[in-house]
Amino acid sequence: MAPRKPKTDASADNDASMIREYLRQQN
């Protein structure tokens, strides 16, 4: 899952949260 380049700080924070959840599910 490659993170896309966020256009705003809000989307960057959202992406980070989604990536964090994704990694948590992998472990």
KARAUR-V813529 format. One record per helix or strand of 2 or more residues. SS is the DSSP state (a for helix, b for strand). FROM is the first residue (numbers start at 1). LEN is the number of residues. If there is no record, write none. Layout:
ss = <SS SS>
from = <FROM FROM>
len = <LEN LEN>
This chain:
ss = <a>
from = <9>
len = <18>
